[in-house]
């Protein structure tokens, strides 16, 4: 998420990720760049709008989208290099265009056509961290702007990771800001540390007004509650694809990712596919 790159704790976040890589955990990183793309397009007076949560990327805009996306990715490469880890930005995705949908031309906005899992595996086996920006090319060489959220979930589908971290500029799902299902009615104010997929699905249904398609189409104006629910939606999609643990973590907080992994209470909201910390009956 680009706001994290500009946060004062970004160097410690990369340091923690590098620590995990050195312990043998295989990392694949999809950096979000929406805010930086917005800023670059604004600087060059290029209009940018959204439809159904996706940017309409014009012929005029695509060179600047590439520039911004690779700039964010290169900052991660620099951060890993400073912590003794090797990372590589690669063309690991083949894309296809969205074309015209409901009378709207999406120009250079696209979808994932294929994930080059063999190439990603080779990079990981070589000890590198793959960094996959939100731009990719079609079989004919045409460049497309992809949704980072959609890209991340497609990578979950293709790679089958045991864990998926959503490093966000939000605190996670807060009980006091959320309409809760009956199973969570007694939750104390503050962060909801753990959710089952059925509970996450109920929360999204009960709070549908906070993240309707109309609001998601105007993503720059989304509030923290809407963004937190959008993160939860991505987490649930990854869980439905078979990821056992999906963690939404506030990347602005120093040490948050390590606390989420190595402490009982964690530091974010986890969606878990099975009974977490359950007691197995004696048989």
N, C-alpha and C positions, 0 to 999 in steps of 0.2 A: 504494500500500500504506500503510494508516494508520500503522503504526509509523514510517514515514519522515517523516510530518508532525511527529511529536514528537521526531525525531532532531536533534541539534545542528547537523548539516550540511544540514538541509532548506532554509534560506534560500539556500545556495550551489547546491543542486540546482535550485531554481526559477530562480535567476539563470542557470545554464547552459542550462536549457530556454528561457528568454527570449532568451538570446543566439542559440540555434539558430533561434528564430522570427524574430528580426530579420534573420538572414542569408537568409531566404526559405524555410526549411524549414517545411512545413505540418504542424502538430501537432494531433492529436486525443487527448485524455487521458481515460482511464477510471480514476478513483481507487478503490482498494480501501478498504472501510470496515468489514470484518468485525470487527476487534478493537474499534473504537470502538462499533459496534452492540452487541457483547457487553457492553461496559462500561456503556453507557447502560441496556440492559435489566436488567443486574444491579443498577444503582443504583435502579431503580424496581421491583425485586423481580418482574420478569416472566420467567418461565421460557422458555428457548429451547433447542431440541434440533435435531439434524441427522439426516437420512436420506439415504444415498447421496451424501454431501458437500454437500447442500443444506439450508439453514435451513428449519425449519417455522415460517412466519411467521403468527402468529395475528392475529385481529381486534384483540386488545388490544395486540399488539406493533407493528403496522404504523405507527402515528403516531410511535413512537419510532425505528423504523428509518428513516423519512423524515427525521426531525430529525437523526439521526447522519450519514446519507449526505450530506445537503445541507450539514452543518457541515464535513465534510472537503472537499467540493467548494469551499465558499466560502473556505476557507483557501488553496486554490490560486489562486482569483481574486485574493485579497488579495496573495499573493506575486507574481503576475504584474504587478499594478498597481504594486507597489513597484519593479518593474524595467522600467517603461515599456511594458508589453505589455497589450493588451486581451484578456480572456477572458470567456466567457459560459457560464452553465449553462443548458442548454435541454432541452426535451422532444423529443429527437431519435429516440426509440425508441417503437414501439407494442408493448405487451406482451400476453401471454395467460397465463391461469392454468394451472398444472400439474394442478390438480384432485386426484382421488384415484388414487393409483398403488399397486398391490399392497396395497390396504386401508389406505393411509396418506393422510390428508387434508393437503395442502400449504398449504391456506388461501390466504394472500396471497403465496405464493412462485410465481414465474412464469418464463416464457421469453421470448426475443425473438420477436415476431411479424413485425415489419417494421422495417427501418432507414430512416429518412427521409434518404436520401443526398442528395437535391436540397437539402434545408434545410441539411445539414452543409456541402455545397459552397458554398452562398451565404454562410454564415458565414465559411468559410475565405477566399472571394474578397473578403470585406469586411475582411479583416485581423484577424479575431478568432480566438482559440483555443477550440474547442468543448470543454467539460468535461462529461462524460456520467456522472452518478452511477448507482448500482446500484438505482435505483427508476424505474419507468415505468408508464404508464397504458394500459389497454385502450381499444378503440374506444368502450366504454360508460362510460369514465371511472373504472373501478376501478383502484386502485393496487396494484402488485405489487413485491415485492422480488426482484431478479435476482441471479444469480451474476455477480460482476465478471469472473471468468475466462471464463465463457460469453459475457458481453456483449462482451468484448474480441475473442474469436475470431469472433463474428458480425459485428463491425465490420470485421475483416480480410476476411471473406468478401464483405461488401458494398462496401467501399471499395477493396480491392486495393492496400494500401500496399506500397511498396518495402522498408520496414523496420518492424519491430515490436519495441519495447523492453519487456521485463518488468523493471520497477524493483522489486527485491525486497529483503527484509531478510536475504538470504543471500548467501554469497560466490560462488554458482554451483555447478557440478558439480565436486566434489573427487575426484581419482583415489583417494586413500587411504581414502575413505569409501564407495567405489562398487565393485561387482563389474563388471569391464570385459570387453567382448568381445575376442576374439583380436586384432582389428585394432588395439586400443589397449592390448594387454597390456604393452607396453614404455613406457607413459606414465610420466613422472616424477611423484612426489608433488606435490600442489598442484592448482590450478585447470586444468580442461580447457578450453583457450581456444577450440577449434574442433571442431565435430562435424558430420559429414554426417547427413542424416536417417536413413539406415539404421543408423548407429552410435547415434544417440539412441534409436531404436526398440529396438535390442538391449539398451541399458542399462536401459530401462524394463522389458523382459521379464526380464532377469537379476536385477533388484532389485525384483521384484513384491511380495515380502514386506514391503518397507518402506513401501508405499503402497497396501495393499489397500483395498477398499471399506469394510471394517470400521474401519480406521484413519481413512480420509477422512471417515467419518461422525462421528468425534469430533475434528474439526479443531482445536479449541483445544489438544488435547494432542499434536498432531503435532510431532515433533522437527525439527531443522534439516535432517537428511538427507531425511526424508519431504517436507518443504516444498520442498527443492531439486528432488527428483524430480517433485513436482507442478508446479513451474515448468517443468521439462523437458517434461512432458506437454503443457502449454499451448503451449509453443514448437513442439513437433512438430506439433500440430494446426494451428497457424498456417502452418507450413512446408508441410504437406499441402494447405493452401488456396491455395498459390501465392506466399506471401511469401518473397522471395529471401533476406533476411537477418533472422534473429530473434536478438535479443541479450538474455541474462539478465544483468542488471547489479546489483551490490550498491549500492543507492541510499544507503546509510549512509556510503559513502566519498566524501570530497570530490573533485570533478572526475572521478568515475568515468565518467559518460556521455560526456564529451569525450574521455577516454583511450580508451574503447571505439570511438569513431568515428574518431579521428584518429591513433592510434598503431598500430604493427604488432602489438604483443602484446595490445593491448586491456586491458580490466579485468574482463571477465566471460566467459561462455560463449556462443559464437555458433553457431547452427545455420544452415548455408549450403546453399542448394539446388544449387549447382554447385561445380566445383573451384575452391577459393579459393587465390589466389596460385599457380595452375598455370602451366606454361610451355607455350605453344602450339607444336606441332611445326612445323618449317620445311617448307614444301611448294613 
